[in-house]
Amino acid sequence: MTPDSTTPATAGTAVPATADPGPSLPAPGGRSGLQEPVHFIGLGGAGMSAVARVLLGQGMRVSGSDAAESKGLRALAALGAVVHVGHESAAVPDTGTVVVSSAIRETNPELAEARRRGLPVLHRSEALAAAMSGQRAIAVAGTHGKTTTTAMITVLLQQAGRNPSFAIGGEVAALGVNAEWTGGDVFVAEADESDGSFLNYSPSIAVVTNAEADHLDHYGTADAVHAAFRQFAEGLPDDGLLVACADDPGSAELASAIPSTRRVRTYGYAETADIRISGTRALGSTTNSVLSFSVDGLDAQQELQLSVPGRHNILNAVAAFAVALELGVDPAMAATGLSLFSGAARRFEARGEGDGVRVFDDYAHHPTEVRAALTAARTVAGEHRVHVLFQPHLFSRTREFANGFADALSLADTATVLPVFAAREDPVDDVGGWTITDLMPAAEATFIEDPSEALRAVVGHAGRGDLVLTIGAGDVTQYGVRLVGLLRDRAAGTSSAGVSG
């Protein structure tokens, strides 16, 4: 599940992914074995709210707090959660379990109070692992594509009548929510590797979409990242299944390295893939592909049509297809379920259109993800131009991957780069958005510190028929709607923003 990091954390030491250095798991309480009530510090985050929804669905008493009022908090309150706005020690229940994410600092007054009382403190991944206990768990990990792949599996299984429970790091239009407890025997969960918390899960099916160096602020080295993915795969039971992308070097290496007692099913365009993709044709946002596979005695082909653009989404869909085959879903039914998938929130999400310019938003925050998003944008834009408004996420990531970001952003006709969104990090004086634009031709890329000025610049670049993409894991997502508004003002003649190019 994606980290709850869009709101900068308060100063102090972050809670590790295994949160409680003292007390063991709480004595059995509700269905999940967690002592009630379960109190979430930072309830509004995507990952935290997903776990809370699952526990509420299981009939458990849930409370929580967040720094600000939000639509997500109101939705949880409507489901029965006791919600507090702001963080104060009085919000902590007298008994029960406290759940935190890695974004919560030890100096948080609620966490400090829980520690003082000796209440069990769990990382959200531990709470979700408890909630999944007894289910056939499918955990989706990978440096990129986790949210979309988890959502695709869930939508597919719903269409196939499998009634899966799920916990996803983003909202999905076809599902309406980011998590739900259904009582079925299958549980699909996004497994976040950013803080190592995916190692707290015990799935029977593990999906690894790719394994690249990222989150080096946590791991330190690329070798440590790959070691964590290997530990994740080796945690499968002897009858478990690893679904791995044959096109990704890290994932393919992982597939060949795990013990032979675990089954492996690979997918991709590679000749060696167990489920091989070929014959892909793209038309705007729609792609058609042919899948060839020989799995469990079934030697067949299946046509696959998707309504979400990009090669990366074809790969994500085929990972979901592989999981469906393992669960006994008919291949044609699996393909039909995937054809109904319309996307996850902030994954090439349409934000609107103004003056003939379409605006999309994407959560990409690693060079590989940025490249995939812009490649998809070029397909959708056709012969028209693509303009990107990019907000780097984390100073450490910006420093480490500046060259990669510059290379990926060069796929756009123009790139406007904002200041770094710090999230959980303290500012770094010698790193900023300019670290990326300094590596790019001045005619293609500009660093603009003021967001309003940056929006005007993007509008000035965009002509009728062009496509604009806002990219980043921070608050850049709010600028898509503002861009649409400025473009509509331009069309109405109420804006001074011109058009160039």
LUMVEX-59860 format. One record per residue (C-alpha): z, y, x; residue in three letters. Coordinates in nm, 4 decimals. Example, Ala and Ser with C-alpha at 12.3 -4.5 7.8 and 13.67 -1.06 7.14 Angstrom:
# residues 2
w;v;u;aa
0.7800;-0.4500;1.2300;ALA
0.7140;-0.1060;1.3670;SER
//
This chain:
# residues 501
w;v;u;aa
0.0000;0.0000;0.0000;MET
-0.0858;0.3394;0.1287;THR
0.1957;0.5396;0.2834;PRO
0.3781;0.7942;0.0680;ASP
0.2956;1.0749;0.3071;SER
0.1149;1.3493;0.1184;THR
0.4398;1.5474;0.1046;THR
0.5734;1.6382;0.4491;PRO
0.9012;1.4624;0.5214;ALA
1.2171;1.6474;0.6075;THR
1.3330;1.6553;0.9669;ALA
1.5169;1.3573;1.1089;GLY
1.4518;0.9949;1.1924;THR
1.2271;0.8073;0.9522;ALA
1.3482;0.4869;0.7928;VAL
1.1853;0.1797;0.9513;PRO
0.9840;-0.0640;0.7408;ALA
1.2795;-0.3010;0.7382;THR
1.5183;-0.0431;0.6082;ALA
1.8712;-0.1782;0.6132;ASP
2.0277;-0.2545;0.9514;PRO
2.3507;-0.3702;0.7883;GLY
2.3850;-0.5399;0.4487;PRO
2.1590;-0.8321;0.3640;SER
1.9523;-0.8539;0.0467;LEU
2.1657;-0.7733;-0.2577;PRO
2.3156;-1.0409;-0.4742;ALA
2.0867;-1.1645;-0.7530;PRO
2.0643;-0.9209;-1.0395;GLY
1.7443;-0.8878;-1.2428;GLY
1.4365;-1.1097;-1.2382;ARG
1.3467;-0.9903;-0.8874;SER
1.6856;-1.0804;-0.7425;GLY
1.7624;-0.7114;-0.6838;LEU
2.0980;-0.5703;-0.7848;GLN
2.0559;-0.3190;-1.0684;GLU
2.0059;-0.0351;-1.1070;PRO
1.7321;0.0089;-0.8471;VAL
1.7212;0.3694;-0.7226;HIS
1.4059;0.5038;-0.5523;PHE
1.4317;0.7991;-0.3132;ILE
1.0875;0.9611;-0.3256;GLY
0.9908;0.8033;-0.6567;LEU
0.6759;1.0114;-0.7005;GLY
0.4853;0.8626;-0.4058;GLY
0.1965;0.6281;-0.4812;ALA
0.3580;0.3238;-0.3232;GLY
0.7064;0.3904;-0.4572;MET
0.5926;0.4575;-0.8134;SER
0.3934;0.1328;-0.8099;ALA
0.6994;-0.0749;-0.7216;VAL
0.9062;0.1111;-0.9811;ALA
0.6467;0.0357;-1.2506;ARG
0.6588;-0.3339;-1.1671;VAL
1.0385;-0.3472;-1.1857;LEU
1.0408;-0.1544;-1.5136;LEU
0.7900;-0.4050;-1.6471;GLY
1.0276;-0.6837;-1.5487;GLN
1.2960;-0.5181;-1.7605;GLY
1.5052;-0.3842;-1.4746;MET
1.7006;-0.0591;-1.4810;ARG
1.5325;0.1950;-1.2524;VAL
1.6238;0.5456;-1.1415;SER
1.4783;0.7734;-0.8797;GLY
1.4252;1.1184;-0.7402;SER
1.1498;1.3271;-0.5904;ASP
1.1215;1.6731;-0.4419;ALA
0.9128;1.8127;-0.7273;ALA
0.8235;1.7487;-1.0898;GLU
0.4956;1.5605;-1.1342;SER
0.2814;1.3763;-1.3845;LYS
0.3818;1.0504;-1.2163;GLY
0.7532;1.1205;-1.2600;LEU
0.7046;1.2040;-1.6260;ARG
0.5138;0.8793;-1.6791;ALA
0.7935;0.6751;-1.5214;LEU
1.0531;0.8562;-1.7319;ALA
0.8525;0.7637;-2.0423;ALA
0.8789;0.3994;-1.9343;LEU
1.2572;0.4253;-1.9158;GLY
1.3317;0.5360;-1.5600;ALA
1.6139;0.7861;-1.5064;VAL
1.4419;1.0618;-1.3086;VAL
1.5941;1.3401;-1.0958;HIS
1.3991;1.6351;-0.9537;VAL
1.5319;1.7297;-0.6113;GLY
1.7401;1.5263;-0.3707;HIS
2.1192;1.5319;-0.3987;GLU
2.3898;1.2757;-0.3325;SER
2.5063;1.2803;-0.6956;ALA
2.1798;1.1126;-0.8015;ALA
2.2745;0.7879;-0.6254;VAL
2.4195;0.5298;-0.8699;PRO
2.7647;0.3853;-0.8033;ASP
2.6203;0.0362;-0.7596;THR
2.2822;-0.1290;-0.7245;GLY
2.0008;-0.1158;-0.4707;THR
1.8437;0.1854;-0.3011;VAL
1.4725;0.1778;-0.2126;VAL
1.3033;0.4080;0.0382;VAL
0.9648;0.4474;0.2041;SER
0.9017;0.5193;0.5710;SER
0.8554;0.8874;0.4819;ALA
1.2250;0.9245;0.3905;ILE
1.4425;1.0556;0.6727;ARG
1.7946;0.9399;0.7491;GLU
1.9081;1.2991;0.6866;THR
1.8055;1.2777;0.3202;ASN
2.1289;1.3429;0.1241;PRO
2.0745;1.0478;-0.1106;GLU
2.0066;0.8053;0.1722;LEU
2.3063;0.9376;0.3644;ALA
2.5236;0.8831;0.0550;GLU
2.3919;0.5297;0.0067;ALA
2.4691;0.4503;0.3702;ARG
2.8186;0.5973;0.3332;ARG
2.8910;0.3753;0.0339;ARG
2.7445;0.0659;0.1961;GLY
2.4841;0.0151;-0.0755;LEU
2.1932;-0.2169;0.0116;PRO
1.8957;-0.0088;0.1289;VAL
1.5511;-0.1688;0.1178;LEU
1.2105;-0.0516;0.2293;HIS
0.9709;-0.0379;-0.0665;ARG
0.7764;-0.3312;0.0775;SER
1.0926;-0.5432;0.0681;GLU
1.1512;-0.4451;-0.2944;ALA
0.7919;-0.5326;-0.3822;LEU
0.8198;-0.8638;-0.1976;ALA
1.1235;-0.9441;-0.4112;ALA
0.9324;-0.8464;-0.7261;ALA
0.6457;-1.0802;-0.6306;MET
0.8771;-1.3736;-0.5639;SER
0.7629;-1.6869;-0.7442;GLY
0.4088;-1.5564;-0.8029;GLN
0.0830;-1.6626;-0.6404;ARG
0.0590;-1.3530;-0.4250;ALA
-0.2624;-1.2005;-0.2921;ILE
-0.1967;-0.9364;-0.0250;ALA
-0.4809;-0.7084;0.0834;VAL
-0.4498;-0.5570;0.4308;ALA
-0.6859;-0.3714;0.6617;GLY
-0.7256;-0.0417;0.8400;THR
-0.9731;0.0706;0.5719;HIS
-1.0624;-0.0395;0.2208;GLY
-0.7249;-0.1762;0.1070;LYS
-0.6906;0.0268;-0.2099;THR
-1.0471;-0.0275;-0.3290;THR
-1.0454;-0.4001;-0.2498;THR
-0.7089;-0.4523;-0.4212;THR
-0.8386;-0.2654;-0.7249;ALA
-1.1617;-0.4679;-0.7298;MET
-0.9709;-0.7967;-0.7200;ILE
-0.7472;-0.6800;-1.0034;THR
-1.0322;-0.5609;-1.2269;VAL
-1.2293;-0.8796;-1.1583;LEU
-0.9338;-1.1052;-1.2436;LEU
-0.8605;-0.9078;-1.5591;GLN
-1.2200;-0.9540;-1.6731;GLN
-1.1901;-1.3260;-1.5937;ALA
-0.8832;-1.3541;-1.8178;GLY
-0.6367;-1.4242;-1.5355;ARG
-0.3921;-1.1499;-1.6432;ASN
-0.2821;-1.0458;-1.2910;PRO
0.0172;-0.8298;-1.2122;SER
-0.0698;-0.5696;-0.9500;PHE
0.0550;-0.2904;-0.7252;ALA
-0.2068;-0.0560;-0.5796;ILE
-0.1808;0.2560;-0.3640;GLY
-0.3941;0.4636;-0.5996;GLY
-0.4860;0.4924;-0.9654;GLU
-0.7913;0.3040;-1.0902;VAL
-0.9932;0.4303;-1.3869;ALA
-1.0552;0.0811;-1.5229;ALA
-0.6825;0.0002;-1.5079;LEU
-0.5342;0.3350;-1.6071;GLY
-0.2326;0.2912;-1.3778;VAL
-0.1537;0.1965;-1.0187;ASN
0.0742;-0.0973;-1.1036;ALA
0.1712;-0.3299;-1.3860;GLU
0.3822;-0.6387;-1.4432;TRP
0.2003;-0.8730;-1.6828;THR
0.4028;-1.1928;-1.6509;GLY
0.0964;-1.3863;-1.5342;GLY
0.1132;-1.6241;-1.2382;ASP
-0.1012;-1.4112;-1.0017;VAL
0.0146;-1.0935;-0.8270;PHE
-0.2301;-0.8701;-0.6365;VAL
-0.0761;-0.6221;-0.3927;ALA
-0.2010;-0.3689;-0.1423;GLU
-0.0308;-0.4418;0.1907;ALA
0.0190;-0.1322;0.4065;ASP
-0.0043;-0.1856;0.7812;GLU
0.0685;0.1772;0.8771;SER
0.4397;0.1166;0.9365;ASP
0.4349;-0.2610;0.9817;GLY
0.5683;-0.3149;0.6311;SER
0.2895;-0.5601;0.5400;PHE
0.4811;-0.8164;0.7446;LEU
0.7456;-0.8260;0.4697;ASN
0.5092;-1.0067;0.2298;TYR
0.4572;-1.3834;0.1958;SER
0.1176;-1.4208;0.0278;PRO
-0.0717;-1.7404;-0.0405;SER
-0.3996;-1.5496;0.0031;ILE
-0.4269;-1.2786;0.2695;ALA
-0.7283;-1.0474;0.2830;VAL
-0.8037;-0.8499;0.6004;VAL
-1.0892;-0.6072;0.5397;THR
-1.0890;-0.4875;0.9019;ASN
-0.8481;-0.4450;1.1921;ALA
-0.8926;-0.1310;1.4010;GLU
-0.6635;0.0825;1.6115;ALA
-0.4829;0.3343;1.3904;ASP
-0.1276;0.4504;1.3246;HIS
-0.0635;0.4596;1.6978;LEU
0.2322;0.6883;1.6259;ASP
0.3995;0.3696;1.4978;HIS
0.2422;0.0933;1.7085;TYR
0.1877;0.2713;2.0396;GLY
-0.1159;0.0676;2.1469;THR
-0.4243;-0.0931;1.9958;ALA
-0.3005;-0.4307;2.1203;ASP
0.0166;-0.3885;1.9141;ALA
-0.1933;-0.3141;1.6037;VAL
-0.3934;-0.6345;1.6474;HIS
-0.0771;-0.8338;1.7186;ALA
0.0682;-0.7157;1.3865;ALA
-0.2424;-0.8273;1.1971;PHE
-0.2234;-1.1653;1.3669;ARG
0.1427;-1.1988;1.2676;GLN
0.0432;-1.1108;0.9100;PHE
-0.2213;-1.3859;0.9038;ALA
0.0025;-1.6410;1.0733;GLU
0.2615;-1.5839;0.8002;GLY
0.0407;-1.7696;0.5532;LEU
0.1665;-2.1095;0.4358;PRO
-0.0195;-2.4163;0.5630;ASP
-0.2222;-2.4315;0.2411;ASP
-0.2848;-2.0570;0.2420;GLY
-0.6186;-1.8806;0.2799;LEU
-0.7249;-1.5938;0.5055;LEU
-1.0214;-1.3936;0.3754;VAL
-1.1667;-1.1936;0.6660;ALA
-1.4677;-0.9696;0.7239;CYS
-1.7130;-1.1284;0.9679;ALA
-1.8775;-0.7896;1.0355;ASP
-1.5620;-0.6301;1.1756;ASP
-1.4779;-0.7318;1.5356;PRO
-1.1012;-0.7147;1.4831;GLY
-1.1069;-0.9120;1.1604;SER
-1.3528;-1.1689;1.2980;ALA
-1.1388;-1.2199;1.6075;GLU
-0.8363;-1.2661;1.3837;LEU
-1.0196;-1.5313;1.1801;ALA
-1.0975;-1.7317;1.4925;SER
-0.7500;-1.6978;1.6419;ALA
-0.5132;-1.8155;1.3681;ILE
-0.3910;-2.1781;1.3699;PRO
-0.6331;-2.4383;1.2350;SER
-0.3779;-2.5401;0.9714;THR
-0.4694;-2.2237;0.7793;ARG
-0.7976;-2.2061;0.5918;ARG
-1.0336;-1.9165;0.6628;VAL
-1.3158;-1.7764;0.4506;ARG
-1.5331;-1.5051;0.6070;THR
-1.7717;-1.2650;0.4387;TYR
-2.0248;-1.0014;0.5416;GLY
-2.3805;-0.9437;0.6576;TYR
-2.3238;-1.1527;0.9724;ALA
-2.5172;-1.4802;1.0009;GLU
-2.1880;-1.6626;1.0587;THR
-2.0246;-1.5451;0.7335;ALA
-1.9231;-1.8089;0.4791;ASP
-2.0275;-1.5672;0.2043;ILE
-2.3306;-1.3835;0.3366;ARG
-2.4746;-1.0603;0.1976;ILE
-2.8488;-0.9961;0.2047;SER
-3.1239;-0.8137;0.0209;GLY
-2.9184;-0.5004;-0.0434;THR
-3.1066;-0.2267;-0.2286;ARG
-2.9551;0.1133;-0.3033;ALA
-3.0586;0.3570;-0.5745;LEU
-2.8303;0.6575;-0.6004;GLY
-2.4781;0.5320;-0.6689;SER
-2.5945;0.1796;-0.7607;THR
-2.6460;-0.1074;-0.5167;THR
-2.7879;-0.4554;-0.5696;ASN
-2.7220;-0.7409;-0.3264;SER
-2.7610;-1.1177;-0.3057;VAL
-2.4648;-1.3331;-0.1973;LEU
-2.5337;-1.6725;-0.0401;SER
-2.2370;-1.9065;-0.0045;PHE
-2.1353;-2.2628;0.0562;SER
-1.7714;-2.2877;-0.0488;VAL
-1.5708;-2.5919;-0.1570;ASP
-1.8847;-2.7975;-0.2142;GLY
-2.0558;-2.5187;-0.4086;LEU
-2.3850;-2.4154;-0.2451;ASP
-2.5308;-2.1258;-0.4390;ALA
-2.6541;-1.7690;-0.4587;GLN
-2.5262;-1.4897;-0.6780;GLN
-2.6697;-1.1461;-0.7495;GLU
-2.4164;-0.8636;-0.7310;LEU
-2.4622;-0.5147;-0.8761;GLN
-2.2135;-0.2367;-0.8039;LEU
-2.1827;0.1116;-0.9503;SER
-1.9888;0.2496;-0.6501;VAL
-2.1976;0.3554;-0.3486;PRO
-2.1833;0.2553;0.0153;GLY
-2.2117;-0.0478;0.2400;ARG
-1.8341;-0.0455;0.2811;HIS
-1.7913;-0.0938;-0.0936;ASN
-2.0304;-0.3896;-0.0913;ILE
-1.8085;-0.5490;0.1739;LEU
-1.4963;-0.4696;-0.0288;ASN
-1.6534;-0.6273;-0.3368;ALA
-1.7481;-0.9449;-0.1528;VAL
-1.3896;-0.9784;-0.0270;ALA
-1.2831;-0.9678;-0.3927;ALA
-1.5544;-1.2219;-0.4764;PHE
-1.4138;-1.4564;-0.2090;ALA
-1.0659;-1.4329;-0.3616;VAL
-1.2095;-1.5048;-0.7062;ALA
-1.3784;-1.8226;-0.5826;LEU
-1.0472;-1.9401;-0.4354;GLU
-0.8824;-1.8892;-0.7748;LEU
-1.1510;-2.0913;-0.9506;GLY
-1.3333;-1.8027;-1.1171;VAL
-1.6972;-1.8757;-1.2000;ASP
-1.9253;-1.6861;-0.9545;PRO
-2.1303;-1.5246;-1.2318;ALA
-1.8137;-1.4118;-1.4097;MET
-1.6801;-1.2699;-1.0820;ALA
-2.0009;-1.0724;-1.0307;ALA
-1.9821;-0.9393;-1.3865;THR
-1.6233;-0.8263;-1.3334;GLY
-1.7186;-0.6421;-1.0148;LEU
-2.0109;-0.4705;-1.1874;SER
-1.7586;-0.3045;-1.4197;LEU
-1.5595;-0.1507;-1.1334;PHE
-1.5954;0.2283;-1.1400;SER
-1.3819;0.3224;-0.8398;GLY
-1.0270;0.4013;-0.7341;ALA
-0.8698;0.7464;-0.7324;ALA
-0.9720;0.9543;-0.4307;ARG
-1.2303;0.6956;-0.3190;ARG
-1.5599;0.8869;-0.3469;PHE
-1.4268;1.0236;-0.6744;GLU
-1.6437;1.2686;-0.8678;ALA
-1.4624;1.5992;-0.9225;ARG
-1.7343;1.7815;-1.1145;GLY
-2.0556;1.9801;-1.0830;GLU
-2.1311;2.3503;-1.0602;GLY
-2.4586;2.5384;-1.0111;ASP
-2.6402;2.2092;-0.9527;GLY
-2.4003;2.0989;-0.6767;VAL
-2.2033;1.7750;-0.7187;ARG
-1.8513;1.7635;-0.5711;VAL
-1.6751;1.4417;-0.4685;PHE
-1.3373;1.3686;-0.3084;ASP
-1.2373;1.0921;-0.0671;ASP
-0.9107;0.9831;0.0952;TYR
-1.0763;0.8930;0.4294;ALA
-0.8585;0.9832;0.7277;HIS
-0.9896;0.7620;1.0109;HIS
-1.3299;0.8099;1.1800;PRO
-1.4617;0.4793;1.0448;THR
-1.3638;0.5795;0.6899;GLU
-1.5146;0.9275;0.7277;VAL
-1.8398;0.7741;0.8530;ARG
-1.8480;0.5301;0.5592;ALA
-1.7840;0.8067;0.3048;ALA
-2.0530;1.0338;0.4495;LEU
-2.3017;0.7472;0.4761;THR
-2.2469;0.6805;0.1057;ALA
-2.2797;1.0534;0.0360;ALA
-2.6176;1.0650;0.2085;ARG
-2.7383;0.7753;-0.0067;THR
-2.6240;0.9481;-0.3258;VAL
-2.7626;1.2876;-0.2178;ALA
-3.1080;1.1468;-0.1450;GLY
-3.3258;1.4210;0.0042;GLU
-3.0652;1.6918;-0.0523;HIS
-2.8041;1.8187;0.1915;ARG
-2.4459;1.6996;0.2346;VAL
-2.1584;1.9378;0.3104;HIS
-1.8077;1.8239;0.4010;VAL
-1.4705;1.9994;0.3827;LEU
-1.2457;1.7945;0.6106;PHE
-0.8690;1.8144;0.6548;GLN
-0.7405;1.6131;0.9544;PRO
-0.4271;1.4077;0.8797;HIS
-0.1543;1.3875;1.1483;LEU
-0.1618;1.5581;1.4872;PHE
-0.1323;1.2251;1.6688;SER
-0.4358;1.0832;1.4879;ARG
-0.6371;1.4028;1.5448;THR
-0.5672;1.3930;1.9184;ARG
-0.6413;1.0201;1.9485;GLU
-0.9638;1.0172;1.7472;PHE
-1.1078;1.3690;1.7917;ALA
-1.4334;1.2380;1.9382;ASN
-1.4662;0.9803;1.6621;GLY
-1.4105;1.2417;1.3926;PHE
-1.6662;1.4750;1.5521;ALA
-1.9214;1.1949;1.5650;ASP
-1.8574;1.0902;1.2024;ALA
-1.8660;1.4461;1.0667;LEU
-2.2034;1.4991;1.2334;SER
-2.3497;1.2860;0.9516;LEU
-2.3054;1.5898;0.7250;ALA
-2.5419;1.8850;0.7374;ASP
-2.2428;2.1188;0.7612;THR
-1.8769;2.0448;0.8331;ALA
-1.5954;2.2867;0.7556;THR
-1.2655;2.1739;0.9072;VAL
-0.9201;2.2846;0.7906;LEU
-0.5897;2.2864;0.9844;PRO
-0.4184;1.9515;1.0404;VAL
-0.2039;1.8242;0.7528;PHE
0.1182;1.7364;0.9369;ALA
0.2710;1.4968;0.6790;ALA
0.5583;1.3242;0.8613;ARG
0.4945;1.4867;1.2010;GLU
0.6136;1.8057;1.3670;ASP
0.3424;2.0587;1.4619;PRO
0.1706;2.0254;1.8003;VAL
0.0524;2.3542;1.9513;ASP
-0.2473;2.2234;2.1451;ASP
-0.3966;2.0109;1.8658;VAL
-0.5655;2.1382;1.5508;GLY
-0.8803;2.1276;1.3444;GLY
-1.0535;2.3097;1.6292;TRP
-0.9924;2.0051;1.8494;THR
-1.2654;1.8370;1.6448;ILE
-1.5050;2.1275;1.5877;THR
-1.5026;2.2196;1.9586;ASP
-1.6782;1.8859;2.0158;LEU
-1.9555;1.9643;1.7648;MET
-2.2528;2.2048;1.7660;PRO
-2.1497;2.5449;1.6316;ALA
-2.4371;2.5403;1.3834;ALA
-2.2977;2.2251;1.2188;GLU
-1.9201;2.2675;1.2276;ALA
-1.6663;2.5449;1.1775;THR
-1.2873;2.5492;1.1925;PHE
-1.1439;2.7841;0.9298;ILE
-0.7682;2.8267;0.9068;GLU
-0.7496;2.9932;0.5665;ASP
-0.8288;2.7485;0.2816;PRO
-0.9711;3.0155;0.0499;SER
-1.2084;3.1344;0.3208;GLU
-1.3048;2.7733;0.3907;ALA
-1.3897;2.7156;0.0241;LEU
-1.6093;3.0254;0.0185;ARG
-1.7868;2.9019;0.3306;ALA
-1.8612;2.5631;0.1734;VAL
-1.9948;2.7278;-0.1426;VAL
-2.2103;2.9513;0.0761;GLY
-2.3661;2.6469;0.2417;HIS
-2.4345;2.4459;-0.0744;ALA
-2.7663;2.4794;-0.2546;GLY
-2.8764;2.3316;-0.5867;ARG
-2.9036;1.9532;-0.5663;GLY
-2.6714;1.9333;-0.2664;ASP
-2.3544;1.7251;-0.2500;LEU
-2.0108;1.8436;-0.1324;VAL
-1.7418;1.6006;-0.0215;LEU
-1.3766;1.6910;0.0384;THR
-1.2190;1.4424;0.2793;ILE
-0.8630;1.3779;0.3958;GLY
-0.5305;1.2153;0.3087;ALA
-0.3443;1.5425;0.2553;GLY
-0.3648;1.8162;-0.0064;ASP
-0.7372;1.8755;0.0488;VAL
-0.7835;1.6765;-0.2727;THR
-0.6815;1.9843;-0.4739;GLN
-0.9757;2.1830;-0.3375;TYR
-1.2451;1.9797;-0.5142;GLY
-1.1702;2.1323;-0.8531;VAL
-1.1523;2.4787;-0.6954;ARG
-1.4936;2.4260;-0.5381;LEU
-1.6383;2.3278;-0.8757;VAL
-1.4900;2.6452;-1.0240;GLY
-1.6377;2.8657;-0.7513;LEU
-1.9772;2.7022;-0.7904;LEU
-1.9700;2.7578;-1.1667;ARG
-1.8700;3.1199;-1.1090;ASP
-2.1682;3.1523;-0.8777;ARG
-2.3967;3.0116;-1.1448;ALA
-2.2583;3.2617;-1.3966;ALA
-2.3083;3.5479;-1.1530;GLY
-1.9355;3.6217;-1.1265;THR
-1.9003;3.5232;-0.7602;SER
-2.0250;3.7003;-0.4515;SER
-2.0652;3.3721;-0.2649;ALA
-2.4220;3.3313;-0.1487;GLY
-2.6241;3.0259;-0.0640;VAL
-2.7678;2.9550;0.2780;SER
-3.0125;2.6930;0.3949;GLY
//
